[in-house]
Structure formats: structure tokens, C-alpha cells
Amino acid sequence: MGNINFGIDLGTTNSGISKFADGKVNIYKNPVGFSDTLPSIVAYKKGRILIGDKARELLKSAHLDVFSSFKRKMGTEHLYDVADIDQKKTPVELSAMILKELQSFIPDEKPQSIVITIPASFDTVQSNATKKAGLLAGFQQVVLLQEPIAACLAYANIQTQDQAQEKNWLVYDFGGGTFDVALVKINERELKIIDHEGNNFLGGVDLDHLVIEHLFVPKIEKILNEDSLFKKLMSKENSFYAKLYYELLYKAEEIKKELSVKDIVNTELELNDGDHYIDFEISRSDFNKVISPKVDETVTLIRKLLEENSKSSDDIERIILVGGTTYIPYIREHLREIFGITVDNSIDPTTAVMVGAAYFAGTKEENSDLVKTENDVKSENKETQNSNTINLKLIYEVNTQDDEELFVGNIEGDFEGYYRITRKDGGFDTGLMSFKNKFSEFVKILPKQINQFNLTVLDQSQTVVFEQNDISINHGIYNISGQPLPNDICLEVDDNFGSTYLERIFKKNDILPLTKTIYKTTSKNFNKDADDKLIINILEGKTATLPASNMGIGYIEINSRDLPINLLKGMDIELKFSMSESRDLSVSVYISSVDFEKKDVFNPHTKHINKDKFQEDIDKVIDEIETELSYVDNVDEADPEDISVLVNFKNIKDELFKIKFDLIEIEEDEQTERIFQLDERKRRALQEYDKIVRFRDVIYEIEEYKRSRSEMEDLLENATQRQREQFQKIIKDEKIFLESNEKSLIKRKTRELDKLHTDIYYQKDESYASLYYFYKYRDIDEYKDSKKASKLFEAGDKAMENNNFKEVKYVIQGLYDLLKVKPKNPFEDTDGNLGLK
């Protein structure tokens, strides 16, 4: 088995395929027009399927069965109606057609394995949908690679800059359908993605829509004498609007390209079979004004990325432009003006991702368990016939920055013989070296070039039993050791206060693959004869935020009827999690007390947005914000800091109302991704709200914790040795949990200190004096028998006079038993609705 070598950029607007060979990347040309890319468009016409350029040509004629930008709907339940064949197609199926077409660009071989790029901000569902498309296209092994990583590999390996000093780059990837910005650290030895931000529904197609809405539609509305034309175009509510939409989309994309090199562009539109001809004259300044809000959104994401990583513009050496949308001059000028950083467009923004994908593929070994070619079968047959054949595994780095590289060979079973490694230019030769089972050798590497080596293995009689003449080690080519996880992976668990919170399983920017085992306890009893449920809910997003601002990716429901016996509250649960490099999530649940086990693998490739739940999440936060705002009587007298918070609350509330209004307008069968765009907006708004509230609440919880700890320390001299040990256990790793920003975690620690404080306090009998008065001064009507209560009060008063606290303790117990409503124990656990604590 060799390396994968082939990489594909599966883009929203254009796609391409390339191959890594002999230290270089070859881009396969599109046979139509001999271009580097293939338009990501599929069309159906009279029983024929057209893909790429021919499909795009049909946009001019506003043919209805033309489908584009389906990458933006990856991971959704959206279906495309294909009238020509009376069928529905998913985004995955259409993407698979693009991938198959790209395979046809390769004249001499059919790859079984592939690296396919995805936006860094693609969630697990979207990633799995892309992987499914690759498998549907006929690939046996699909490895996913984040686009900013691919762009960095392309840039680092093509440029000849001196990287002796460590530098920070920003990769600004503005593609046809998505936007990503990544913070990258690079030096002479390592290229590392530090963090990223992005929006899966912000791309060149959104700029095309702005051109349609603001530069085309107003003029057309006057001619047709109708309102709300843009909404009708986007919903494609009948064939006239659908055809007009596709025609305008084609013109908008062409105008966008032309304005990159011209100051003014003219185009015309024919309406109603020649009844009307409309001339449009669009200037670059008009275009810039229309697209500026979307470009500003990318600037906001850059600032957020820098802020969260404690960086400023001064810390960034350059901004590397990737994606076809970055051809727009306004974007380049705006970035220079805002950040004052070198904006580097020295690599082709349309091919950088596929080139980087090939560099990455050149370092990834094919998985023999997944991939089996005809050559493998022939090799296996040959091995059975030739008793001298050995099973040799080679280990070495394909790309290196060192002047020597370790080369290791390992043979299964008992073997004694010789090896010889030579560099093809004759500058390195080990000679015949004896070994047993395993050998290792540091081979000399020539700088800044491809180093080709021959390996020969001989048995004890010096008969050749293995030979390989195509070993290449490339000096000066960057590789990346692993891909960072784009979001936190969290587990929803019950707290002790009747609500739930998110606990991190895997952290954002952890390097995939990942494994972890977590131990939890049951938060309620599970009666086998009842319908109790234990719920394992796994979400993707951000720990310490509202569960509603995260996305569910795995859900295991265990019904009490499926358990062999009753399960009591407080029993242990073992949870094992593992996530592959391509984001398949495996979960194992084991409950030892009832010997129950359940396993599941989650690789969801579609997600559904429930409009009712969506609106419920928004309404809940709007109510909370209105409550917050109602506490302020006079804004003029408020502190400047409080006013800033109030302004932010109001802005978030306004945004949520806009989202709510837009949600109402969306029809169930609407053929756009608007509901997913709204979901993106909702999650960001809720995260902003949660950020404000969490900061304030965390400060409060930290103060409460410090107060409880101080009070606890005052009592430690009265504590037992076991209680002192318990105190040390609670405050262990104090710095970590106080800086975690996790309100629930800090609150739980405070509760543990308070409970320990109470246990120590009531070890002394005299501590019950104040508790007695708590019962004495309650309303007599709160007791079931007022006469018995009065007699107990008399006994209690006498005991207090005589300092007989044992008697006081007895009186308190009697009064407690007489209470109609017992006071709630503040330290008693609340049954959770998930069953997991």
C-alpha cells in the first residue's frame, strides 16, 4: 500500500483534483476549456446529465433543472426536485456526481483513496455528508482535510520565504459558499493551525444575491410593477421567478468577475419574451457599497479570532488570500486599510486548496483494511507462490525539514539477512548491512529537493527478496501532524439544581483522532416497570454556553424497561468516546451495577431544524433579556459599564426579533437554505448573550465560592481529619476551575463547601441554639398541632436557659416532625431529567 496522493477541492462554485508525485503537485486539467477547475453545477436535460461547464451554460437560458451551490446544503434534509426525471436528489448525491466527474480528468489510473477538503467551520454533520458523497462516488477511503490547512500547505510549500523566525499568518478563505479565517503559526520546522473562525453561509453566492437584490431587482420591480420581487425570486414560487432567478444569478456572477478588472460593466435583461429590455450600468463603487456589509462580517470574525487568541494586528506577519471571492479588489483594499497587514495574493486563490490537499495526501498512507486494488490481489497471489517473499513494513517521513531522516524497516516473523539503501545520485550508500527482523538507518538528505532512494533486502545467501526503487523523501516540504477539532464536543448532564449544563468531552483545536473515558452517576432512580429514560446527549459547539446554542450530533436513549433490574440513583456509569480524523463519533455506555452495555457510532450526515423548538429557544432568551432590562429604572444614572451591557442586551434582543420575524416568513417547502442561515445567526446571537451573562454570573459564583471557602477555613480547627481531607479534595485544582468560566462547575464546588461547613458546624450541640429560634419564630399555623408545638416551645425555652443543648436538639426534631411543609434541604440533589449526573 502506498500513500493516497490524490486531493480534491470540493468547492461551492468550482472544484478541482490534483496529485502529489515526486515532491511536486500536478493539477489535472478540465478537458472542457483546459482550465484548472470544474464548475460545481449539475443539470438534467432531456434524459442527459450535464456536469460542469455545460451545466453552467444552461444558467444563461434559465433552464430549471440546473443545480448549483449544493455544498451549502450539505448535512441538511434538503431535496432538489428534478423535473426532467421526476426524481428528487440530495446535496450528497449531486456532490458525488461532481466527484465522479473529477475522476474522469485522470487519464491513466483510477484512485481508490482520496483527500477531500471541507471548510474549517463545517460541523460534524456537514463533514460526514461530504465523506458520504466521496464513498458514493466510488472511493473506498475518504480522508477529510480542512481548507485553511490545505491553503497553508500550498502556500508554505510553494513560497521560498525564510521561515527561520516563528511567524503568525491569517488565512483568509472567502469561497463561493463559505468563509473561514485561520490563525497559523509557522517556523522552519512546523506549520500549526492555532484557531479558526468561520461562517458556513457566507460566500460569493451571497454577494451575487446582494447584486440581484439591490442592483437588479429595484429596476425590474418598476418595469413589472410589483413588490417583494426578491423574496419571490429566492423562493422560486413558480417557473417564471425560478427562470428569472437563475438568469440574474448568472449575470450577477459575471458582473462580479468583470468588476475585478473594470470600473463599469453594462448588461441587459430581456423580460416576457421581448416585451421589455432593461439596460443595467453597474459601477465598481456601486458594487462595493452593496457588498460592504458582508465583507464587514468577515472583518468581525477576524477580530473575534484575534481577540480570543490574545493577538493584535502587530502579531500577524501577513494575510494569505484564498478562494475565488478574494479576486474582488475591494476585499484586498479593505483588509489592508483595516488591519495594516501585508495582504498576500501571490498564490492562485482558486487552486491553492486543491494543491494543499495533494501535499497532504502525499503524506497519508492508504488504509489496507478499506482499500484493495487489483495489484494487491496479484501481490497476494505472488506471495503464496514465492516462499522468499517477505512482509516488510517501511516507516519514514515523506516530507522533512532535516538534513537526515530516520528510515525504519520491520519484517514480520523471524528473518536474518542484509539491507542496502542508496540515494539515486550516488551521494549516499549504506553498503550491505546485516540485520535481524528490524533495521533503522539515518539517510542523508539533500536540501530543497526531492531525494530518491533504492532499498534492497537480501537473505543470508544474498539472494534479493525485496526491492523498492521509488522511495522519495522531500526536503523543505511542509506537512501537518494532525487536524484540529473545529468545535468543542460536549456532554449534556444534570446538575444538582434541577437544570442541565454542558461538560466538555473534547476541546476545540484538540488534534484528531481523540479518545476519552468519563465516569458519571445516575441522577435519579430507574424503575424497570416504569418508563424512565437515561439520556446520553452529545452536542457540538462551545462548552459553558447554552445547550440551545449548540448542535446535537449523538443521542442515546436507554429505557428502564431494557435494563435487567432496577437502577438506583447514584450508580456509576462509564462512558467511552472516540472520534476519528474524519469525525466519526463512537460512544460506549457501561453500567456495571446492572451489567448493561450499549454502543453506538454516530456519523450523521443530515440535520433537521425544528421550527417550533427554534422559536422556543429564541422566545426564552428574549424573555430573559426583557427581565434583565426591567431591573434598570433610570438609564441616565447607571454606570457606563452597565449601560454598555444594556446596549448589548438590546442589540441581541433586536437581532433575535429579526430572526423570529424571518423565521415566520419561511415556508416549510421553501427551496433555499435560509432556515440554516437563520440557525447560524441564532446560535451566534445566543452565544453573544451567553457570553455577557456568563461573565457576570461567573464573577458572582467566584465571589460566592471565595466567601464559602473563607467561612470554611474559620471552622477547620473543629473539623475531623476526614473532613479536612474532604476540604482539600474540594479545593484541589482551584486555579483551574476558577478560570474555567464554567458557572455550574464553580457553583457545585461552592455547594460542596457549604455542605461540609454545615456538617462541621452542627457537630457542636450549642450550634443548635440559632436553629431552635428558626423554628420558634415561625407562624404557629405552620404546625399540624399547635398545642404540641407550644409545649415543645416551653421545653425548648427551659433547655436554652439551662444550656441543655441535647434537649434543644430533641425539641427541634419534634418541631420538624410537626411542620405541615418541611423546609427544603438546600444540599439535597434534585432528580435530573436526563438521568445523568
N, C-alpha and C positions, 0 to 999 in steps of 0.2 A: 504494500500500500504506500502510495506517495502522498504528497500534500494536495490540498484542494485546488489551489492555484487560480480558479475562476471566481471573479467577483461581478456582481450586478448591482447597479444603482437603479432601484425600482422607484422612479420618481412620479410625482403627481402629474407633471406636464410632459416630461421626457424621461426615457430610461436608456440604459446602455450596459454593455458587457465587455469585460476585459480579462486578460490573463497575465499572470506573473510567470516569466520564464527567463532563466539565465540572468537573474538580477535586474531585469527590466520588465516594464509593463507594456503590453500590446493591447490597444483598443480595437475591437472588431468593428469594422465599418458597416453601416446600414447600406445594403445593396441599392436601395432607392435613394439616389442623390449622393451616395457615398459619404454621408455625414456620420458624425460620431455617435449620434443618439437616434432613438426611435420615439416618435410621439406616443404617449401613453393613452391611446384612443382606440376604441373598438367600435366597429359599425357593422350592421346587418343590412344587406340589400339584396332582394330577390334570391334568397336562399344562400347567398355568399356571405362569408365573414371577412371583413376587411380590417386590417390591423396596421396602425402606424400612420404613415403619410397619406395613404389612400383613404383611410378613415377620416383623417383631418380635412381632406379636401371636401368631404361631404358636408362639413360645417358651413362652407360657403353657401351651399344650396339649401341650408336649413333642413337637411334630412333628419327625420325624427329619431330613427334608430341609431343614433351616434352617442357613444357614452365616453365621457372623459372625467378626470378628477375623482375617479372612484377610490383612489388611495385615501381621500379624506373621509370616506365612509367605511374604511377597514375596521372591523371589530363591531360593526353595527348590524342591526337586523334588516337594513335597507335592501329592497329588491328593485331591480330595474326591469320595467316592462319592455319586452322585445316584441313589438307588433308583428314583425316580419315572420317570426317563427312561433308566435303565440306562446311564448315562454317567459319565465322570469329568471334573471341572472343576479347572482350575488356579487359584491365587490371582490370577493376572493376568487370567484370563477373568472371574472374579467381580468384580474391581475395575473392569474395563471396563464391566460392567453398571451399577455404581453411577455411573460417569462418564456413561454414556448417559442414565440416569435424571435426573441433574442438568441435562443439556442441555435436557430437556423442561420445566424450570422457566422457560425463557426463551421468552416468547410471540411475539416479533416477529423474531427472527433466529437463525441457526444459525452459531455461531463455528467457524472453521476452525483457529484457533490458540488455545492455552490455556497458562496457567501453572499447574502442579500442585505443591503443596507436599509436601516429604518431611522426615522427621526429620533433623537435622544429623548424627546419628550413623549414618545409612543409609550402608552401604558401596556400592561401585561396582555390585555385582551387584543389590542391592536397588533402587538408583536406576534402573538400566537396566530392571528389571522394571516399575517404575512408569511409565517412559516408554513401554514396550511396551503397557501397559494403555491409555494415552492414545491411542496410534495405533490400537489395536484398537477403541477406542470411536468412531473415525471422525475424530479430529482429525488435521490434516495436519502441524501443527507443535506440538511439546510442549517447553516450557521448564520445567525443574525449579527450584524455589526452596526453600531450607532454611527450616523452620518458625520457628526463632528470629529469622531475618532478617525474615520476614513479620510476626511479632508486634511486632518493634521498629518497623517501618514504620507499622503500625497505631497503636501507642502514640504515637510521635513526631508523627504527623500529626493525631491526634485531640486530644491534650493541648495546652494553651495555656501550658505552663511556659516560663519564660525560660531559654534554653539558652546564654546569653552566656558562662558559665563551662563549661569542659570537665568532664564527669561520667562516672562509670562506673556502668553498670547490670548487674544479673544478670537474665536472662530465664529464669524457672523454668517450663519447659513439661512438665507432667505430664498426658499424654493418656491415651486409652483403652488404648493398647498399648505406647507408648514414652515414654521420659523423656529430655529434653535440658535442659542448662543452658548458657547462653551468656554470655560476658563481652563487654559492649558499651561502646564509647566514643562519646560524643555531645557535640557543641557546636553553636553556632548555624549551622554550615555543613555539618557532616559527621556521618554515622552509620556506624560501622565495627564489624564483628564482630572482636574480638581473638582469641578462642579459645572452644572449647566442649568439653564432656564429655557423655556420654550412654550409655544402655543401650537397645538395641532390643527388649529383652524385659522391660521394667519399665513397667507401666502400670496403669490402673484395672482391667483384667481380672484382673490378678494379685491385686489387693485382693479382688475378687469370689471368687477361688479360695481366698483365706485365710478368708473368711467361711464358705464351704462346708466347708473342711477343719476349721476349729476351732470353729465355732459351730453348724453344721448336722449334720455327719457323726457326732460323738460320740453325739448323742441318737438319730439314726437307727440307728446300729450296735446300740445296746441293744435297740431295738424289733425289728430284723431278726435280731438275734443272729448277727452276722457281723463279721469283721475285715477290715482293709485296704480298706474301702469307698471311700475317696477315690481310691486307685490304680485301682480298678475303674471309678469314675466318669470319671476322666481318660482312661483307655484306651478307654472305651465298648465294652467287650468283648462286650456283647450289647445287644439292643434295650431291655431293662429299665433297665440302667445308663445307656444313652445318653439315654433319655427323662427319667430322674431327674436326670441331669446338667443338661440344658437347662432343666428346670423350676427347679432350685435356682439355676442361673446367673441366670435371670430374677429370682427372688426376691432374690438377693444384690445385684443391681444396684439394684433398687427400694429395698431396705433402706438401701443406701449413700446414695442420694439423700435419703430421708426423714430419716436421722440427721443430715443437714446442717442441718435446721431443728427436729428434735425430740430429746429426751433419751432416749426409749424408743420402740421400734417393736415391734408384735406382728404375727406372720404365722402361717399354718398350712399344713400339708402333708398331703395325702391319699395313703396308700400302699396298694398292692394292691387298687385299686378299692373303697376304703372300708373295708378290714379294719382300717386304723389311721389315726387322725388325730393329728398331732403339733402342739402349740402351741409356738411359739418366742417368747420375750420377750428382745429384744436391746437392751442399753443402749448409749449412745454411748461410755461408758467401756470396755465390753467390746470394742466395735469398734475403739476407739483402740489398745487393748492388742494386738489381733490384727494391725493394720496397721503398728504402730510399726517393726518390723524393715525393712519395705520403704521407709518414709519415711526411716529412718536411712541406707539405701543412697543415697538422693538427697542427703542431707547429706554423706556421704562423697565423692560426686562433686563437690559444690560445693567442699568443702575442697581436693580434688585440683586442681581448676581454679584456685582462688586461689593455691595453693602453687606450681603450675607457672608462674604468671604474676607471682610475687613480689608478690601483693596480700594485704591483710588486710580484715577487715570494715570497718575505718575508711575504706578507699579506695572503698567501694561506697555510692552515694547511695541506691539503692532496689532492691528485688527485685520484678520485674514478674511477676505470675502469669498463666499461660496454660494452657489445657487444662481439660476438664471435671472432672478429678480434684481440681483446686485449689479446688473448692467445699467440700471437706471442711474443717471448722473446725480440726481437729487439725493439719493441714498448715500452715495460716497461723500458728497459735499456736506451733507447734514451730519454725518458721523465725524468728519474732520472738525467741523465747527463746534459741535457739542463737546467732544472728548479731547480734542487736540492731540490725537494719537495718529501715528502713521497708518494710513489705510492701504493695505497691500492687495492689489488685484493682479499680481504677477502670474498666478496660475489660472488656467481656464476654469471659471466657476461652474461651467456646465459638465465638465468631465472629471473634476477633482475627486468627487466621491467615488466614482467607479474605479479610478486609478488607485485610490487608497484601499478600496475593497480588495483589489487584486494583490496589493502588497500584503495585506492581512492574510488573504487566502494562501499566499505563498509560505506562510508560517504555520498554517493549520493542517494537521495530519488528518487524512480521511479515516473515518471510523469503520474498521473492517467488519464490525457487527452489523452495520447498516448498509454498507456498500459492497457489492460483489460484482465484478465485471467478468467478461469472457476471459480476459487474460489471467484473472485469479483462478478460474476453474482450470485453465490449461496448466497453470503453475502447480496447482494441487495434484493434477494427474501426473505431471512430470516428477513431482516429489515422490510419489508412490512407486514410480518406475526406477528412479535413481537413488540408490541407497546412500550415495555420497553427499546428497543434498543436505545442507544444514539449515536450521531455522535460526537466522541471525537477525537480531533487532539492533538498529543503529540509533544512537541518540547524539544529536548535535544541534547547535543553533544555526538556522538558515541565515539569519542576519546578525551581524555583530559590530561593535564599535572597538573591539580589542585587536591587538596585533597577534594574539594567539587564541585558538579556540579549542576547547576540550572535545575530543571525539571518542565516543564510547561504543563498544560493540559487545553484545551479550548473546551467548548461544545457549539454547535450552538443552539440558541433558549433559552428559559427560563428553567433553571434546578437548583434545590436545592437538596443537598444530602451530601454524605461523600466520602472521598477518604482515601486509606491506601497504603503506599509504604513500602515494606520490602526488605531488602537485604537477599539473599538466605542463607547466612551463619549465619543469625540471629543477626549480629552485628549492624543492623540499622532497626528501625521500627518507623514510624510516629505515629502509633495508628490511630484511626478513627478521621479524621479532617473534620469539616463541611466546605462547600464552596457553592458559588453561581456562576454558569456559568464558572468560571475560578479558577484554583488553581496554586500555584507555591511553590516549595519546594527545598531547598538545600539539596541534598543527600550526605552522607559521602562516599568517595571513598578510597578503599584500594590501596596502591601504587604498581606499577609494576605488575598488574594482571588484569584479566577480572572480573568485578563486575556485577553480575547478580541480577536483581530486579524483584519483582512482584508488579503489580499495580491492585488494586481492587477499583471500583466505585460503590457506593450503593445509592439508592434513600432514601427519607425521612423515609420510613418504613424499611430501612436497608435491602432491597432486592438487590442482586447483579445485576447490569445492564451492567457492563463491567468488563472484567478481561483480563489481559495480563501477561503471565508468562515468556516471552522470551526477556526481556529488558536487553541489555548488554551495559555497559559503560566501555571502555578500558582505563586504566591508563598507561601513558608513551608511547602511540602510537601517532606518529606524523600525522598530517593532513595538508593540504594546502588549504587556503581560496579561492583561485581562480587561474586561469591560465593567464599568461602574454601574451599579443598580440606580436607575433614574429616580426612584421614589422610595420612601420607607414602605416596608411590608409590615403590617400591624395586625395584632390580635385584639378583638373587642372582648373585654372582660368586665364582670360585675365588680363594683366597688362595695364598700360597707355602708353606703349611704343611699341605696335604692336607685342608683343610676349606673351608667357604664362609662368606661374610658378606654383609650387605645394604648396598648403596650407594644413597643417595637419588637419585632422578630428580627428583621434585617434592616440595616440602616442605609439610607441614601448614600450613594457613592462607595458602598462596600463592593469589592471586586467579586464578580460571579465566576464560578458557581459557589453556592453557600449552603451550609447545613447548620442546624441548631436544635437543641433539645430543651424544652421548657417544662417545668413542673408546676401544676396548678392544683387547686382543690375545688370540690363541688360547693356551690353557694346555696344549695337547698337540698331537701330530701327528694328522692325519686322513687315513687311508689310503682311497683310493677303493674299493678291493676289500674293505675291512673293513666292519664295522657300527658305525663310530664315530659319535657324535652330538654336535652342538653345540646346547646348550640355552639359550634365552633365556627366563628365568623372571621374571615381573613380579609383585610382591606389593604388597598394601595393608596398612598398619598403622603400624609405628614402626621407623625406622632404628635400627641399633645394638642391636636386640633379636634374640632367637632367631627364625630363619625360621619355626619351628613356631608362634610366637605371632602370625604374620601370615597374611593370606588371599591365595591366588593369584587373580589376575584376568586374566593373559595368559600364554600358554605357546607358544613357537615351537620346534619341533624340526627341525633341519636334519641329515639323514642324509648321511654322507660319500659314499654312492653317488649322491646327487643333485648333487654337485659336479663340475665339468668335469675337474678334475685334483686330485692330492693337495694337501692344505693343511698347511703346516708350522707347527710351534709358533712363536709369537711374531709371527704375521702380524696386520696391523691389521684391525679390524672397526669399521665406522661404524654407530652405532645412532641413529636419529632417533625421537623420541617426541613426540606431541602429544595433548592431552586437551581435549575441548570443554567448554563450560559445563555440558552435561548429562552429562559424564563418559564419553563415547565415547573410547576409547584407541586411537590409531593408532601402529603400530610399523613401522619400515622398517630392514632389515638389509642392509648392503652390504659385501662383502669384495672389495676392489679387486684383490688379488693373483691371484684366480681369476675376476674379473669375474662375481661371483654376487650376485644381489639377491633379497630376499624381503620382501613387505609383508603386513601383516595389520591388521585392525581388530577390536578387542575391545570388545564391548558385551554381555558375558554377563549373562543375566537369571535364571539358575538356578545354584545351587552345591550340590555334593554333599559330605557328610561321610562319610569312610571310617572306620568304627568301629575297624578294625584299626590304621590309621595314627594315629587319635585316641588309642588306648590306648598305642601305641608311644611317642608324644610324652610322655604322662604318665609312663610307666614310666622313660623315660630321665632325666627331671628328678628323679623320686623317688630313683633310684639315686644321682644326683649329690648330692642333699641328704643322703642317708644317709652318703655318703662324707665330706661336709663335717662332719657331726655326729660321725663316728667319730674325727676328729682331736682332739676335746676329751676329755681324760682326766678332768679334775676341774672341773666347772662352778663349784664354790664358789671356786676360785682364779682364775677367768677375769676379765678386765677387764669393767667394766659395759658398755662398748661392744660387746665380743664377745658378752656374754650377750644383749644386745638383738638382735644379728644372729641368734643361735641361736634365740631365741624366734620371730623372724620366719620363719626356715627351718622350724621345727616347725609353725607355723601354716599355711604354704604347703603343707607335706607333708600335713597333716591335710586341708586343702581338696582337694588332688589325690586323696587316698584316697576322700573323699566323692564326688567327681566320678566316679572309677573305679567305685565301687560303684553309683552311679546309672546309669552307662553300661551296666553289666552287666544291669540291670533293664529297660532299654529294649528292647522288641521291635522287630523290623525293620519291621513293618507298623503300628506304633503311630500313632494318629491325633492326635498332639499335636506341638507344636514343642519338646518337652523336649530333644531332642538339640541343637537350636540354642541353647537356653538354656545347656546344659552347655558347648557350644563357646564361648559368651561367657564363662562362668566360667573355662574352661580358659585362654583367651587372657589374661584378666586376671591369673590366678594365675601364669602363665608370665612375664608382663611384670613382676610384682612380684619374682619370683625373679631374673629377668634384671637388674632394677634394682639389687638388692643385690650380685649377683656382678659386674655390670659396673662399679659404682662402685669396688669393691675391686680388680678386675683393671685398671681404667683407671689407678688410683693407682699400682699396681705397674708398669704399662707406661710411665707418665710418668717414674717414677724410673729405670727401665732406659734410657729414651731420654736422660735428662739425664746418666746415667753414661757412655753411649756418646759423647755429644757432648763431654763433658769430656775423655775419653781421646783423642778425635779431634782436639780443639784442641791437645793436647800434641804431636801429630805433624805439625801443619800446616807447620812450618818445613822439614820434609823432603819435603813434597808438591810435585808439579809444578804449574804454572799451571792445567792442565786439571783436576787433582784438587782444587785449591782452588775452582775454579768449580763442580765437581760437589758439593762440600761446601755451598756457598752455595745451590745449587739444592735440595738435600735439606732444608735448614733454612728455606727460604723459606716464608712464611705459617705460621711455627711457632706463633704465638699461636692461630691459627685451628684447626689440627689438634690442638693440645694441649687445647683447650677443647671439642673436638667430641664427647667422650665415646665415640668410636669406637675400641674396643680394637684392631681389626685394622689400622686406618689408622696408629695410633701405633706398633704393632709393626712394620709394614712400614718405617716411617721408621728405626726402630732397626736393623733388619736392613741397610738401605742404608748407614747409618753404619758398622756393624760390618764390612761387606764392604769399604768404602772404607778403613777403618782397617787391615784385613789387607793390602790391596793396597799401601798406603804402607809398612807395617811390613816387608814382605818385599822391598822394593826394595833394602835393605841386606843384603849377603851375611852379615854377622855375626848377623843376625836368625835364621838357620837353626840356630844353636847349640842353643837350647832345643828346637827341633823334632827335632834329632838324638836328644836324650835321651828324647824322647817315644817314638821307635822302639826305642832301645836297651834300655829297661827294660820292654818288653813281654815276655810269655812266649814263649820260643823256639819253643814248639809252634805259635804262631800263624803261623809262616813255613812256606812249602811246602818249602824246602830249608834245613835248619838249618846245614849245613856252609857253604853260600854266605853265609848270614846272618852266621855267625861271622867269616868272612873280611872281610865288609864292616864289621863292628864294629871289627876290628883296624885297618882302613884309616881308619875314622872317628875312632878314638881318636888315631891318629898325626896326622891332619889337624887335630884340635882342639888338640893340643899345639903345633902349628906355626902356629895361627891361619890355616890354609889353608881358608877358608870356601867357596871354589869347589869344592874336593874334598869338603867336608862335604855340599854341595848334591848332588853326584853320588852320594854314598853313600846319602843319603836317598831319592833316586829309585830306586836299586837295591833298597833295603829295602821301599819301597812296592810295587814290582812283585812282590816275594816274598810279600807278605801273602796269606793264604788269604781273609780277608774285609777288603775295603778300607774304611777309615774314611769315613763319610758326610760329604760336603761340606755344612756347615750352611747355606751360602748358595745351594745348588742348588735351583732351582724344582722343586716337586712337580707332576706332571701332575694337572690338575683333573678332577673327574668331570663338570663342566658344559661344559668346553671353552672357557670364557670367563674371561679374567683382566683 
